[in-house]
Amino acid sequence: MSGGMSVQRSPEYRQAALAALRWCAWYTRGLDERVAAARQDEIASDLHEQASWAVDHGWTSRELARSIRSRQLRGAPADLRWRLTQARVANRRSRLELRLGAFVLAAVLTSGAALVGLASFAVFRMLQAGGQVAALAQTWSVTVLAAMAITAVCLVFARRTRVAGALLLLVPALSIPVLSGSMLWYVSATMQALAQMTPWWTITATAAGVALSVLYLSAAAYWWLNRSPAPKPVEVRHV
Amino acid sequence: MPRRRPGVLLPLELKILDAGTELQASEGSFYGFGVAREIADSDQAALIGHGTLYKALNRMAAAGLLEAEWEDAATAEHENRPRRRLYRVTAEGAQALASQARAVPASAPRLGLA
């Protein structure tokens, strides 16, 4: 099969195949990586199959190159239309992702700020009331937890530290609602009335903490999975 | 490009379904160049342009007329060639082909698509 090998190794075929691959790399640029790679792989396979077929049918390297160029040229309008469709689909998807990302960020920041607010209010009321020896340990704990929540919210603001921030919020989320409620019971008549009316408030506060923890864990997972990878240049594969 | 009615197949799509069904019957599945070659042989015409062919295959797979999967990399490596994207005509594709064939006069060669 030396004749065949010479067709597949001929400069005419190589140039035509390379031109087809370059064209493919050009019209798939900037598209979803998987979509672009799939199209490039399919064209590379097509070129190889056509070359093998041309060898079996006794085509010359010029005939093969001419056929490849002709197929590339005739298919170019369809390539461009396909690119437009893919870009439109990607735009729709990225808009949806942006909206979801904004919602997750807003939910984490708002609830984080609410935790800081609740803890600060409880500590402030405790200090205002001159402090209670019975709740001293809780006051310290809530102060530390509030500081932790403030740090976590600051971390969530920055894209790079967002995952760490969401994970750090887990501890304040699980503790602040119950501890702050217990602290306020000492100094707030409203809280005492609430505790009497709703004896299950601790369960509610714990459930709220668990719900917030689920939110933060989900947000951390979402941000971890959606980390933006380093951009990869499109390679022209040689046949 | 004018919008076509839903359920109506383009001539190229019918050719792909027709040629693909034949290839599938003998080889179990088919790939892009294989179907291009089969259509060129039956039409006595030039091979379909890359863009036209793969855009149509892509669209048909999205519409559920074909199912596509990448060939096992080891198989391709063993045969020293790039791996193929293998297609199969789905039940929906076969049904679309059959209903279109019924609509075309029997005297028309190859589904009247020449």
HADDOCK unambig.tbl for C-alpha pairs under 7 A between the chains (distance, minus, plus):
assign (segid A and resid 42 and name CA) (segid B and resid 84 and name CA) 6.74 0.50 0.50
assign (segid A and resid 42 and name CA) (segid B and resid 85 and name CA) 6.54 0.50 0.50
assign (segid A and resid 44 and name CA) (segid B and resid 82 and name CA) 6.77 0.50 0.50
assign (segid A and resid 45 and name CA) (segid B and resid 82 and name CA) 5.08 0.50 0.50
assign (segid A and resid 45 and name CA) (segid B and resid 83 and name CA) 6.36 0.50 0.50
assign (segid A and resid 45 and name CA) (segid B and resid 84 and name CA) 5.94 0.50 0.50
assign (segid A and resid 46 and name CA) (segid B and resid 32 and name CA) 6.61 0.50 0.50
assign (segid A and resid 46 and name CA) (segid B and resid 33 and name CA) 5.28 0.50 0.50
assign (segid A and resid 49 and name CA) (segid B and resid 33 and name CA) 6.50 0.50 0.50
assign (segid A and resid 50 and name CA) (segid B and resid 33 and name CA) 6.81 0.50 0.50
assign (segid A and resid 71 and name CA) (segid B and resid 47 and name CA) 6.95 0.50 0.50
assign (segid A and resid 71 and name CA) (segid B and resid 48 and name CA) 6.33 0.50 0.50
assign (segid A and resid 71 and name CA) (segid B and resid 49 and name CA) 3.80 0.50 0.50
assign (segid A and resid 71 and name CA) (segid B and resid 50 and name CA) 5.56 0.50 0.50
assign (segid A and resid 72 and name CA) (segid B and resid 49 and name CA) 5.84 0.50 0.50
assign (segid A and resid 72 and name CA) (segid B and resid 50 and name CA) 5.72 0.50 0.50
assign (segid A and resid 74 and name CA) (segid B and resid 49 and name CA) 5.10 0.50 0.50
assign (segid A and resid 75 and name CA) (segid B and resid 49 and name CA) 4.26 0.50 0.50
assign (segid A and resid 75 and name CA) (segid B and resid 50 and name CA) 5.09 0.50 0.50
assign (segid A and resid 75 and name CA) (segid B and resid 51 and name CA) 3.86 0.50 0.50
assign (segid A and resid 75 and name CA) (segid B and resid 52 and name CA) 4.92 0.50 0.50
assign (segid A and resid 76 and name CA) (segid B and resid 51 and name CA) 5.79 0.50 0.50
assign (segid A and resid 78 and name CA) (segid B and resid 51 and name CA) 5.03 0.50 0.50
assign (segid A and resid 78 and name CA) (segid B and resid 52 and name CA) 5.28 0.50 0.50
assign (segid A and resid 78 and name CA) (segid B and resid 55 and name CA) 6.62 0.50 0.50
assign (segid A and resid 79 and name CA) (segid B and resid 51 and name CA) 4.65 0.50 0.50
assign (segid A and resid 82 and name CA) (segid B and resid 55 and name CA) 6.20 0.50 0.50
